Amino acid sequence: MTDPATSRGRAPMARRAAVVAAVALAAATSLTVSGHGATAAEARSPERRPTAAAPAAALPEPVQRLDIVGTEYSFEISPDPARGLKPGWTEVRFENVGGEAHQVMFAAPKPGVDLATLAQAGSGDSSGASAIEFVNMLGGVSYIGSGHEATAMVDLPEGIVLAMCFVPDPNGVAHALHGMSAVLMVSGADGAAPNATAAPGGKARSRKAEKVRGTIELAADGYRIPKTLPAGWYLVKNTDRGEPGKGLHELSVLRLQRAVRAPGVREIVDDLAVNATPSVGIEALGGMGAISPGFEGYVRLDLPSGNYLAVDFMPDPGVPTPHMVDGYYATFRP
């Protein structure tokens, strides 16, 4: 695995590569399965499930901002994370200047899980899906196409945090396995992190007018999406409290070239599940990266009018079938 420049000096290269591969494979296989079967999850409805209106809340004040640029196949992170990162809400602006779709998602080993355990989980399972149960997925920016950018807020814990792109290349290999990954050290020590809350150029950014427009819920039986989605910030929370180790979900927002009826939507989902090009054009506009049960994050949406499809590429531990194959997807209009 190529060692990205942004992660140099963080950990011995062999150990870092093993950890990143263990986690990356868990999600990468969800994009390259060769088939699917109906399960009890087929009860999930692909239709929008509106959420109840909630009072506007203020967006958390970020402790820092990270500007991340993605290309084939690396991250350029600014300010340099080698200077240290603070724990807490972090604004992540991700820009794709590459030719392929990319994303940045963040993961942290669960309490009590060491790097050796994580690496062993990945090496002992050819699918990689068994490694999921050993990490907490913290969110991030989901798939964005070439020339697009998107912004999210991620709550970074102290300790090791992995930043990775799980999107597969044309041959079905996750970009993280080409080196599109970084190992970040998050520390609460005084002076350990730069003041990244300021915008580039040093000009402070005010949060006084920033309000949360609504809540998007990743529930056990599907998405809960507000009836309208005006431009702004949205709280995205995973409330799936199903079986232990399961319930990992993401919100990947795809704009459809045209309106599609239910059978056609299912065909698009089936094509995406095997890394095939759908017959209907799609444009990846971001969304919220994978979040573990009980976790939450914020994503900024500014969606042009049109027809949209939200899909969940994530699998369950040991079962490398993406949730969207089991019905975890929804069509909507903003």
Phi, psi and omega in degrees: 000136178288134179274114181293144183301329184290347183249008182294141177086003184271318183198160175306138189300317183298316180294318181298316181297320181296318181293312181298318180296321182298316182281319183298320180298327182301320180270328183299321182294337179291346182259354189230022179295152185262358179190183180203163177216153179289142177226184178299337181290352177298345178293343176297136181267134178282004180274154177300136174246103185297148174263156177288148179295142180229150178302144179296138178240157179281143176290138178302145176286122181287144176277343181193165176233137175243128172258119184239128178248131180245143176210187178274111347231090182201163172251139167247116187249131179226134357292164183302118181294348176296341177281352177105149178235148178269150171286150178126184183296126184235124177280126182242115175255119184244126179241132179258109177254006179275181180269340179258167173291147179218170177205168169223120178234150187244141180220148177228136176302141178292157179307132179089353179266120177265173184294327180294319179297317180296316179295320180296321179299320180288322183282337182274356182227113184297335178280334182082350185294337182290342181287342184301321185293348183262000182230156168257123175274129191257357183100200183139203179256122179284189190306129171230141181282173180303134178086000180257164173218157180207161184228140178219169174239129183234135179269101184276128176273165174293149177110205181279132174231132179259132174249127187213155171251119183265359182296138179276151173281180181303340179264006178086011179266129181300139179302328179301328180283350172268357181112004181275075184201162176208145175254120183251143174252122181250124185227143177270004182294142179300135177078010183276347185225149176285162175278088185268007179289334180287151177287163176307137183096354174090357181284125182293148181248126181276142179250004188301323184269358184281116178239152177274124185287328183179187183237133172249121185256133173261088186270171182298328183254013176136185181283145168245107186244133179303155181296327176232153182228069176296156183303137178150192183272143178228137172283129176242119182229144180260110181255011180287108181249042182287214183299145180306136179087348180254181176091013175285127182222158173223163178242095178260120187260118181241130176268127181272145181296332180204168176295141183227135177284167187309312180299322179292325177297318179298324177296320177299314180300315180297322178294315180299325182295335180249018177062033177259158180277120180295157179288337177261131180298140177229152178232119182277118186246013176104222188115194182259130176294174187304135178234132177286159179305134179087353180263165179209163178204183180233144178225141177264123180245138173214078190265125174297159177299150181153194181252133188232156176227125174259131182227155179243109181278352189285148177257180169264158179304129177077357181232089188285052176245122182297144181302331181296332177296329180270011175105005182273079175204164182204141172264148179199166173234132183290000000 
